[in-house]
Amino acid sequence: MDKLETVVFGLFKKRKAEPQLDPSQIVPRIKNTQFTAALASAGVPQDQMPITEPLVADLLVTYAFDLPSTFIMATPSHLSELGIEPASLRNLAIENIKCQIPNISLQQSGSVFRAATGNNLDACTLLSRNLWTNHAQQMNGKLVAAVPNRDMVLFCDSDSEDGIRQMREITEQAFEAGGTHALTKTFLIWSGDGWKPYDA
């Protein structure tokens, strides 16, 4: 079952107490850059906006407390209340998510591979340097990935015309089907030290 993603801000706090939160619940979330614009349009005050960091192309990293039925987006006030230094946030979130998804399963369809974790955390595999470095070493060309929504991460060899074509077809459909959880149609290429936009 998909989890709701919630931004808890002033008005909501007055109506309902926020659940007990702790640092061990914080996980990374991958979002499109339109995420913050949508929150601003919804009336979330600037000082209570979720913490975000640029990732690549039109993607960014944000953070959330992973609760049984929902994700509550982490804000600067949360970090202050819990005594978490902003500079340590990404490492903390990555260590937490490793405990939730110690193994990433790989599925193959034709020339395209899919990295899957479940629990609406698939897109977070973009942050695993070891995963992509290891798979890139097995490619004849470069490793190219697609992340059309939060539950789908595809990749193939840049030398595979069939793989690129297949990924484009899947991405178009999965992006549209992603609804509010759609991420990007931009393909990404692993450069060895991170992601860059891919221009075929």
FENRA-V223329 format. One record per residue. N is the residue number from 0. RES is the residue in three letters. SS is DSSP state (~ for helix, > for strand, _ for the rest). PHI is phi in whole degrees, 0 to 359 (999 if undefined). OMEGA is omega in whole degrees, 0 to 359 (* if undefined). Layout:
# FENRA-V223329
[[N | RES | SS | PHI | OMEGA] [N | RES | SS | PHI | OMEGA]]
This chain:
# FENRA-V223329
[[0 | MET | _ | 999 | 179] [1 | ASP | _ | 293 | 176] [2 | LYS | _ | 268 | 172] [3 | LEU | > | 287 | 175] [4 | GLU | > | 240 | 190] [5 | THR | > | 238 | 168] [6 | VAL | _ | 255 | 182] [7 | VAL | _ | 264 | 179] [8 | PHE | _ | 230 | 193] [9 | GLY | ~ | 322 | 185] [10 | LEU | ~ | 299 | 181] [11 | PHE | ~ | 294 | 182] [12 | LYS | ~ | 298 | 181] [13 | LYS | ~ | 290 | 184] [14 | ARG | ~ | 269 | 186] [15 | LYS | _ | 211 | 181] [16 | ALA | _ | 294 | 178] [17 | GLU | _ | 286 | 179] [18 | PRO | _ | 299 | 177] [19 | GLN | _ | 295 | 182] [20 | LEU | _ | 243 | 175] [21 | ASP | _ | 212 | 186] [22 | PRO | ~ | 302 | 182] [23 | SER | ~ | 292 | 181] [24 | GLN | ~ | 270 | 187] [25 | ILE | > | 284 | 177] [26 | VAL | > | 228 | 176] [27 | PRO | > | 284 | 173] [28 | ARG | > | 226 | 178] [29 | ILE | > | 260 | 183] [30 | LYS | > | 227 | 169] [31 | ASN | > | 281 | 182] [32 | THR | _ | 297 | 177] [33 | GLN | ~ | 289 | 182] [34 | PHE | ~ | 304 | 183] [35 | THR | ~ | 291 | 178] [36 | ALA | ~ | 296 | 179] [37 | ALA | ~ | 294 | 179] [38 | LEU | ~ | 293 | 178] [39 | ALA | ~ | 298 | 179] [40 | SER | ~ | 294 | 180] [41 | ALA | _ | 279 | 176] [42 | GLY | _ | 97 | 178] [43 | VAL | _ | 290 | 180] [44 | PRO | _ | 300 | 183] [45 | GLN | ~ | 303 | 183] [46 | ASP | ~ | 283 | 178] [47 | GLN | ~ | 240 | 177] [48 | MET | _ | 291 | 177] [49 | PRO | > | 299 | 176] [50 | ILE | _ | 288 | 179] [51 | THR | > | 225 | 176] [52 | GLU | > | 222 | 176] [53 | PRO | > | 298 | 176] [54 | LEU | > | 246 | 179] [55 | VAL | > | 196 | 179] [56 | ALA | _ | 50 | 181] [57 | ASP | _ | 259 | 178] [58 | LEU | > | 248 | 174] [59 | LEU | > | 222 | 177] [60 | VAL | > | 254 | 171] [61 | THR | > | 231 | 186] [62 | TYR | > | 226 | 183] [63 | ALA | > | 212 | 172] [64 | PHE | > | 274 | 184] [65 | ASP | > | 272 | 179] [66 | LEU | _ | 258 | 186] [67 | PRO | _ | 307 | 184] [68 | SER | _ | 240 | 183] [69 | THR | > | 201 | 167] [70 | PHE | > | 253 | 174] [71 | ILE | > | 255 | 184] [72 | MET | > | 295 | 181] [73 | ALA | _ | 279 | 180] [74 | THR | > | 241 | 177] [75 | PRO | ~ | 304 | 180] [76 | SER | ~ | 294 | 176] [77 | HIS | ~ | 299 | 181] [78 | LEU | ~ | 298 | 179] [79 | SER | ~ | 298 | 181] [80 | GLU | ~ | 295 | 183] [81 | LEU | ~ | 264 | 178] [82 | GLY | _ | 70 | 180] [83 | ILE | _ | 260 | 177] [84 | GLU | _ | 285 | 180] [85 | PRO | ~ | 306 | 182] [86 | ALA | ~ | 294 | 182] [87 | SER | ~ | 263 | 189] [88 | LEU | ~ | 297 | 184] [89 | ARG | ~ | 296 | 179] [90 | ASN | ~ | 299 | 178] [91 | LEU | ~ | 299 | 182] [92 | ALA | ~ | 296 | 180] [93 | ILE | ~ | 293 | 177] [94 | GLU | ~ | 297 | 179] [95 | ASN | ~ | 296 | 184] [96 | ILE | ~ | 288 | 176] [97 | LYS | ~ | 299 | 179] [98 | CYS | ~ | 291 | 181] [99 | GLN | ~ | 280 | 183] [100 | ILE | _ | 230 | 181] [101 | PRO | _ | 297 | 180] [102 | ASN | _ | 233 | 176] [103 | ILE | _ | 250 | 181] [104 | SER | > | 275 | 178] [105 | LEU | > | 243 | 177] [106 | GLN | > | 239 | 181] [107 | GLN | > | 232 | 174] [108 | SER | > | 224 | 184] [109 | GLY | _ | 64 | 181] [110 | SER | _ | 264 | 185] [111 | VAL | > | 249 | 177] [112 | PHE | > | 252 | 176] [113 | ARG | > | 231 | 176] [114 | ALA | > | 264 | 186] [115 | ALA | > | 232 | 178] [116 | THR | _ | 234 | 188] [117 | GLY | _ | 79 | 177] [118 | ASN | _ | 60 | 178] [119 | ASN | _ | 61 | 183] [120 | LEU | _ | 245 | 186] [121 | ASP | ~ | 304 | 183] [122 | ALA | ~ | 297 | 180] [123 | CYS | ~ | 292 | 177] [124 | THR | ~ | 297 | 176] [125 | LEU | ~ | 303 | 184] [126 | LEU | ~ | 272 | 182] [127 | SER | _ | 269 | 181] [128 | ARG | ~ | 298 | 182] [129 | ASN | ~ | 298 | 181] [130 | LEU | ~ | 302 | 187] [131 | TRP | ~ | 282 | 176] [132 | THR | ~ | 296 | 180] [133 | ASN | ~ | 296 | 181] [134 | HIS | ~ | 287 | 178] [135 | ALA | ~ | 297 | 180] [136 | GLN | _ | 292 | 181] [137 | GLN | _ | 265 | 182] [138 | MET | _ | 268 | 173] [139 | ASN | _ | 287 | 176] [140 | GLY | _ | 255 | 178] [141 | LYS | _ | 253 | 177] [142 | LEU | > | 275 | 179] [143 | VAL | > | 246 | 183] [144 | ALA | > | 237 | 175] [145 | ALA | > | 227 | 180] [146 | VAL | > | 228 | 185] [147 | PRO | > | 292 | 176] [148 | ASN | > | 207 | 188] [149 | ARG | _ | 293 | 183] [150 | ASP | _ | 252 | 182] [151 | MET | > | 214 | 174] [152 | VAL | > | 233 | 182] [153 | LEU | > | 247 | 173] [154 | PHE | > | 205 | 178] [155 | CYS | > | 203 | 179] [156 | ASP | > | 276 | 179] [157 | SER | _ | 298 | 179] [158 | ASP | _ | 281 | 182] [159 | SER | _ | 265 | 178] [160 | GLU | ~ | 298 | 179] [161 | ASP | ~ | 294 | 179] [162 | GLY | ~ | 296 | 179] [163 | ILE | ~ | 297 | 179] [164 | ARG | ~ | 298 | 181] [165 | GLN | ~ | 298 | 180] [166 | MET | ~ | 294 | 179] [167 | ARG | ~ | 297 | 180] [168 | GLU | ~ | 296 | 180] [169 | ILE | ~ | 294 | 183] [170 | THR | ~ | 298 | 180] [171 | GLU | ~ | 303 | 182] [172 | GLN | ~ | 289 | 184] [173 | ALA | ~ | 290 | 178] [174 | PHE | ~ | 294 | 180] [175 | GLU | ~ | 295 | 181] [176 | ALA | ~ | 285 | 184] [177 | GLY | _ | 288 | 179] [178 | GLY | ~ | 56 | 181] [179 | THR | ~ | 289 | 180] [180 | HIS | ~ | 255 | 175] [181 | ALA | > | 295 | 182] [182 | LEU | _ | 245 | 183] [183 | THR | _ | 204 | 171] [184 | LYS | _ | 263 | 181] [185 | THR | _ | 286 | 175] [186 | PHE | _ | 283 | 181] [187 | LEU | > | 240 | 178] [188 | ILE | > | 236 | 181] [189 | TRP | > | 277 | 186] [190 | SER | _ | 263 | 182] [191 | GLY | _ | 107 | 178] [192 | ASP | _ | 237 | 178] [193 | GLY | _ | 157 | 181] [194 | TRP | > | 264 | 172] [195 | LYS | > | 223 | 175] [196 | PRO | > | 298 | 181] [197 | TYR | _ | 255 | 177] [198 | ASP | _ | 244 | 183] [199 | ALA | _ | 296 | *]]
